[in-house]
């Protein structure tokens, strides 16, 4: 028999694709925070990278272990050779479509991303947490990984405010760039806060905090998300989730990927 905690987590997980933050950009608004250059590690030495991108087995070995994930409960992990054949989430639309990279980067299912291998894991902070922390590692030739990061940075700059729609409903989303530690060879962090309206009529707020690190040809993304439910509009203006106690859980896989990539 499933415990109450497990049942609650399963129910929460079922809502993620409904309230997921796909992105479509508009010219209104602009991301706040640090400049693009702040995402690069000024003291890191650019790795020569592997002649061949890291394999699925090498990526999976770089995921956090139970011993490393102190304070977290790892509920599952997996790996894949090649890119995803199908997207596990509802098809999403927005303008311009280039901004969809903000959603696809931290997803384990993104068929148009073109990685040679991927590995991912899901964990929760403490036993009472309902919303997951997702780590996704993807492997490319080094030049391709650099291009993916450049594409992500352009999207973060352009998508200060946007709207999205999918089979479950619509969302109005704001995006902010946040300071990020010197991890890997370059890193970017952004926060998305969405006001959602489901086709069922339900309304609410949800957010995602995403950190993306490149080391050689590997891109590591970490996403923390939560659903706030009905939330007074005046409180939303001051709502600014930060990485907090799980910051070490971002740096550890970044360091492991850097080592595996030869950085």
N, C-alpha and C positions, 0 to 999 in steps of 0.2 A: 504493500500500500504506500502511495506517495505521501511524504510528509507535507504539512501545510506550507513550509518554506519552499519546498521544491515545486508544489503546485502554483504558488504565487510567482515564482521565477518563470515557470513555463507560461503562465498567463502574461507576464510582462514581456517575455521574449516574443510572444505572438503579436504584440502591438508594435514592435520595432519597425517592421516594414510599412505599417500603416502610417506611422508618424516620422518615418525616416526623412532626413533633410537632403533631398535632391536639390540641385541648384539651377536656377535660371537667372540671368543677370539683367539689371536695368541700370540706367545712368544715375538714378537717384541715390544719394548717400555716398559715403566713402568709408573704407575700413579704417578703424582707429588703431593706434599702437605704434610699434616700431617700424622703421623703414625696412625695405626689402634686404638691404645689405646686412642688417642685424642678424639675419638668419644664417649667415655663413660663419664658420668657425675660422677666425683669422689665424689661429696657430696650428690648425690641422694641416698635415702634409697630404696633398692629393695622392691617393693610392694609384698605383699602376693598374690595379684590378687583375682579376683572373683572365686568362686567355679565353676561358669558357665560363659563362655565368654560373653562379652557385646552383647546385642541384636542390631538388625538393628535400632530400635527406639532410643536406647541409643547412638549409633554411630551418627545418624543423628542430635541428639540434641547437639553433640559436634562440629558440623560444624560451621563455622563462620556465624553470623547473619549480616544483613545489617548494624546494628548499630556498630558492631565490625569491619566490613570490611571498615574502613575509607579510602576514596580515591579509592575504588574498586567498580565495578558494578558486582553484582552476577547475572548471567544469567540463572542459573538452578541448581537444586540439586535433588538427589534421594537416595534410599537405597534399599537393597536387603537382603533377608534371604538366607543363603547358598552361595556357590561358583557360579560363572558364568557358565551357561550351554554351551555357545559358546563364542568364541573370536570375538569381534566386529572389529578387525583389520585383515589385510591380514596375512596369514600364513607366518612366517619368518624362515629363516634357517641360521645357522652359526656353527662354530666349536670353542670350544666345546659347546654343547647345554646348559650346566650348566650356561653359561654366559647370557642366555636369561633372567635371573632374573633381570638384570638391566633395562630391558624394561618392564617386567611384574609387578614389584613392584609398579610403579606409575600409572598403568592402572586400570581402573574400571572393565575391562573384562580380566580375566586371569583364564580360567577354571581349570588349574592344580594347582592353588595356595592353594585350600582347606580351605578357610576361612569359618567360621560359619555364618558370616554376613558382610555386607559392606555398606558404605555410601560414597557419593562423591558430589562435587560441582564444578562449573566452574565460574570463575570471570575474569574480566579485570581491569587492572590498568588505570583508567581514561577513559574518553569517547572516546578518539581517538585510543585506543589500538586495534590492530587487532589479536593478538595472546593470547591465554588464559593462565590462571594460574589454574591448576587442583589440587584439594585436594582429596585424597582417604584415607578412614579409613577402616581397615579390622580387624576382631576379630578372635582370636584363643585361645586355652588353652595356658597358660603362657609358658610352655616348648616349644611348637611348635613355638610361636612367637620368642623366643630366637634363636631357630634353623634357622628360616627364616632370622633373622638379621645376623647370622654367615655366612649363605649362601651368603647373599648380600655382606658382607665384602670380602669374598673370591673372588667373581666375580669382585669387584672393583679393587682389587689388580692384578688380572690376565689379565684384559682387558685394558691395557694401549693403545693398538692399535688393531683394529679388522675390519673385513669386514662383511657386512650383505647383504642379498638379499631377496626380496619378489616379489609379482606379479607385483609391480609397477616399480621395478628397483633395483639398487645396491647402497651401500654406503660404504665409507671408513671412519672409525670413530676413534677418539682419546678420551681417557677418563682420567680425572684427579680427584684426591681426593682433596677436599677443607676443610679448617677449618670449624668447625660447633660449634654453641653455645651449652652450657650444657643444653640440653632439655630432658625431660623424664628420663628414666633410661639408655638409650644409643641412640646415634644418629650417622648418617653418611651422608655426603654430597658429591656429585660428579657432574662433569660437562662433557657433551659429545658434541663434535663438529664433525659434519659429512659433508663430501663432497659427494653429491648425484648425481647420473646419472639415470634419469628416462627413461623408455622404449620409451617415446616420443622423447628422445634426449635432453631434457632440463637438464641443470646442475646448481648446486648452492650449497650453504652452509646452514646448519641449526644447531641449538644447543638446548640442554635441560639442565637445571640446576635442580637437584633433591635433596631434603632434606628428609631423612627418620628418623622417631623417634619411638622408642618403649616405651610404658608405660604399664607395666603388660602384658596382652595378646593382646593389641591393637597395631597395626602398623599404623602410620600416615605418608603418603607421600605427598609432595608438589612438583609439577613440573611446572617450568616456561620454555616456549619454544618460539622460534622465527625462522623465515626463513629469511636468509640474501640475497637470490638470488645470482646473479653473484657477486663475491667478489674477489678483487685482492689477489693472493696468498700471497704476502708479508704482506698484512694487516691481513690475517688470523692468521699468526704466533703470532701477538700481541693481538689477540682478546680474551678477558678473562672476560666474563660477571660475575657479582657478584650479590648477592641477592638484594642489594641496598635498596630502600625505602619500599620494601614489606617484609623485615625481620620480622617486628611485626606480619604480617599475617601468618608467620610460627609458631611463639611462642605461639600465642593465642590458636589455636586448639590443640597444644601439651599440653598446660596447662589444657585445658578442658578435654582432653582424660586422662591425669594423674589423675585428680580429679575423673573422672567417674570410672577409674580403681582402685581407692583406694590408689594411690601413696601418 
